[in-house]
Amino acid sequence: MQRQNQPYNEQQSTMPQPPSIVTVKDALYVTDMLSWNLLAAKKAHFFANHCQDPEIQNAIHKVGQMHQKHYKKILTYLNKQNPQN
């Protein structure tokens, strides 16, 4: 079977809903996403506090806020999918 030279996006179809079962690989990827965003937010906060230029400090602070927002958004989604009773 020969693979067609199509752009990557055309080969993938969009899922209307997430699957009801999360594989180990999926769970590990979500864990990685959380870790990457949390680490990026912490590093941005650290570097913004050590920056002398107010303009650069503000830009780094915004980057940290963006990563913190992504982290919270992922957690919120996960909590909605798996409510604790």
C-alpha positions, 0 to 999 in steps of 0.5 A: 500500500502506497502512502499518498503525499497529502498534508498531515491535516488532511490525513487526520479526521476530527473527532466529534467527541473525545473517546470514553477510554483514555489510554496510558499513552494519552494519560502520559501525554496529558501529564506531560502537557501539564508539566510543560505548562507549569514549568514554563509558567514557573520559569517565566515568573522567575526570569521576570522577577530577575529582569531589569528592563520593565518592557521585557519584564512585562513581556515575560510576565505575560508569557508566564500568565499564558502558560498558567492559564493553559495549565488551569484550563487543562485541569478544569477540563480534566476535573469536568471529565472526572468529577470527584464524589 
